[in-house]
Each structure stands twice: as structure tokens, then as C-alpha cells.
Amino acid sequence: MSMRTRLSALETALENEKREREFYLAHAKRTRNSLGKAMFRQIADDELEHYERLKELYRVWESKGSWPGTVPLKVENTVVKDILKNMIDKAKSEPTGDIDDLAALKEAIDFEAAGASFYARLRDEVNDPKEKAFFNLLADIEHEHYVSLKDTEELLTDPASWFRVNERLTLDG
């Protein structure tokens, strides 16, 4: 993949991260469900961090013409999965998700699936080990967002099943 193509891919990634952050913030503000609110806020924060790292990477890469060796490219791991764990007791008394919450979750799930695929494709198309590791990390984080959002969708649409699976309640003799 040529440098211009890779820079163009980074431009696309920057736009996607910015658009997704705005989406998550808008839905965090709108929803009444505290689980949905916390999930949307956390993912918005993660997307902002991705945006900042990608912007810094783009700036240095464009000016130097090569993958930067000095830019701190580490991206914090997401804590989005911890939100579900911390909200189990609270979730039982929460209002169920409304149609807008569910529509937002479905759109967010699509965003994250596309993002994970996009970063995985970039990872697979480059040769530099640092580039591969960076795009792999972003793909993994987007996938973790996807899984957490799917879990949230299940909790909001079928809480009884979600609790049965996640609390692993069984009848042992």
C-alpha cells in the first residue's frame, strides 16, 4: 500500500472517529437509561482518544514521509466492558431501553463492526510491524466496543435472558 493510500485511509479513519464520537455524545445526552448513558459516554471518550492519536500520527507521517518513530502511538485499552459488570445490580431497576435507544445501539453496533473491519484491513495491508501493531490494537478495541454494545442490546431487549446467561444462575441439586 502506498504512502498516499495509507494517508488517505488515515483521513477516512479520522472522519469516522469524529463522526462516531459526535453520535455517541448525542445519544448519551438523549437516553434516560444510565447503562446506555455510561456506555455511550465511555465509547465517545475512546473515540476521542483514537481521533487524537490518529491526528498526531497523520501530522507527523505527512510531514516526515514515513511511519513516525517518536510519536506516542499507544492507545489506552477501553474499559467499556467494565461498565456492564458494574451496572448489573443497578440494571434491574433501570428503565428499559426505548425505540430510540435500540435504534442507536443498532447503528453503533454497525459503526463498530465496520471500524473493526477497517482497521483489520489496514493491519493486513501494511508490512511495518509498528503499523501492524497499532492498527491491530484499534481493530481489537473497536471489536470490544462491538461486543459490549451487542451485550447492552441484549440486556435492554431481553433482561431476563441476559441475567440468566451473565449471572449463570442454575439449579444444582
C-alpha positions in Angstrom: 0.0 0.0 0.0 1.5 3.4 -1.0 2.1 6.2 1.5 -0.7 8.3 -0.2 -3.2 5.4 0.1 -2.3 4.9 3.8 -2.6 8.7 4.5 -6.0 8.6 2.7 -7.0 5.7 4.9 -6.0 7.7 8.0 -8.1 10.7 6.8 -11.0 8.3 6.5 -10.3 6.9 10.0 -10.2 10.5 11.4 -13.5 11.4 9.9 -15.1 8.1 11.1 -13.8 8.6 14.7 -15.0 12.2 14.8 -18.5 11.3 13.4 -18.8 8.3 15.8 -17.8 10.4 18.8 -20.5 13.0 18.0 -23.0 10.2 17.6 -22.2 8.7 21.0 -22.3 12.0 22.8 -25.6 12.9 21.3 -27.1 9.6 22.4 -25.5 9.7 25.8 -27.3 13.0 26.3 -30.6 11.8 25.0 -31.0 8.4 26.7 -32.7 8.0 30.1 -31.1 4.6 30.8 -28.0 5.1 32.9 -26.4 1.9 31.4 -26.8 3.3 27.9 -25.7 6.7 29.0 -22.5 5.3 30.6 -21.8 3.0 27.6 -22.2 5.8 25.1 -20.0 8.2 27.1 -17.2 5.7 27.5 -17.2 4.9 23.8 -17.2 8.6 23.0 -14.2 9.0 25.2 -12.5 6.1 23.5 -13.3 7.5 20.1 -11.8 10.9 21.1 -8.6 9.2 22.1 -8.4 7.3 18.8 -9.0 10.6 17.0 -6.2 12.3 18.9 -3.7 9.5 18.2 -4.6 9.3 14.6 -4.4 13.1 14.1 -1.0 13.1 15.7 0.1 10.2 13.6 -1.2 11.8 10.4 0.5 15.1 11.1 3.9 13.6 11.7 3.6 10.9 9.0 2.6 13.5 6.4 5.4 15.9 7.3 8.2 13.3 7.6 7.0 10.9 4.8 7.3 7.8 6.9 5.7 6.0 9.9 6.8 8.1 12.9 9.2 6.5 15.4 8.8 9.2 18.1 5.0 9.8 18.3 3.5 8.1 21.3 1.1 5.8 19.5 -0.1 3.7 22.4 -3.9 3.9 22.7 -5.5 3.2 26.0 -7.4 0.0 26.3 -11.1 0.6 26.6 -12.9 0.0 29.9 -16.3 -0.3 28.2 -16.8 -4.0 29.2 -16.4 -3.0 32.8 -19.5 -0.7 32.6 -21.7 -3.7 32.2 -20.1 -5.5 35.1 -20.5 -2.5 37.3 -24.1 -1.9 36.4 -25.6 -5.4 37.0 -27.4 -4.6 40.3 -28.4 -1.2 39.0 -29.8 -2.5 35.7 -32.6 -4.4 37.4 -34.2 -1.1 38.5 -33.4 0.8 35.3 -36.0 1.8 32.7 -35.9 -0.4 29.7 -34.5 1.0 26.5 -36.8 2.8 24.3 -37.1 2.6 20.5 -34.5 5.4 20.0 -32.1 3.7 22.4 -32.4 0.4 20.4 -32.0 2.2 17.1 -28.9 4.0 18.4 -27.4 0.7 19.7 -28.0 -1.0 16.3 -26.4 1.9 14.5 -23.5 1.9 17.0 -23.1 -1.8 16.5 -22.8 -1.3 12.8 -20.2 1.5 13.3 -18.1 -0.7 15.5 -18.2 -3.7 13.2 -17.2 -1.5 10.3 -14.5 0.1 12.3 -13.0 -3.2 13.4 -13.0 -4.5 9.8 -11.5 -1.2 8.5 -8.6 -1.3 11.0 -8.1 -5.1 10.5 -7.9 -4.5 6.7 -5.3 -1.7 7.3 -3.3 -4.0 9.6 -3.3 -6.7 7.0 -2.2 -4.4 4.1 0.9 -3.0 5.8 4.3 -4.5 6.4 5.8 -2.3 9.1 5.5 -4.2 12.5 4.7 -1.0 14.4 1.9 -0.1 11.9 0.5 -3.6 12.1 0.5 -3.5 15.9 -1.2 -0.1 16.0 -3.9 -1.0 13.6 -4.4 -4.3 15.3 -4.9 -2.5 18.7 -7.5 -0.2 17.1 -9.3 -3.2 15.5 -9.3 -5.0 18.8 -10.8 -2.0 20.7 -13.5 -1.5 18.0 -14.3 -5.2 18.3 -14.6 -4.9 22.1 -17.0 -2.0 21.6 -19.0 -4.1 19.2 -19.2 -7.0 21.7 -20.2 -4.7 24.6 -22.8 -2.9 22.5 -24.3 -6.3 21.5 -24.4 -7.3 25.1 -26.1 -4.0 26.0 -28.6 -4.5 23.3 -29.5 -7.9 24.7 -29.8 -6.5 28.2 -32.2 -3.8 27.0 -34.3 -6.1 24.8 -34.4 -9.2 27.0 -33.2 -8.5 30.5 -34.3 -11.9 31.9 -32.3 -13.8 29.3 -29.3 -11.5 29.8 -29.3 -12.0 33.6 -29.7 -15.8 33.2 -26.7 -16.0 30.9 -24.5 -13.4 32.7 -25.2 -14.3 36.2 -25.1 -18.0 35.4 -28.0 -19.0 37.6 -28.5 -22.7 37.6 -30.4 -25.2 39.7 -27.9 -27.6 41.1 -29.3 -30.5 43.2 
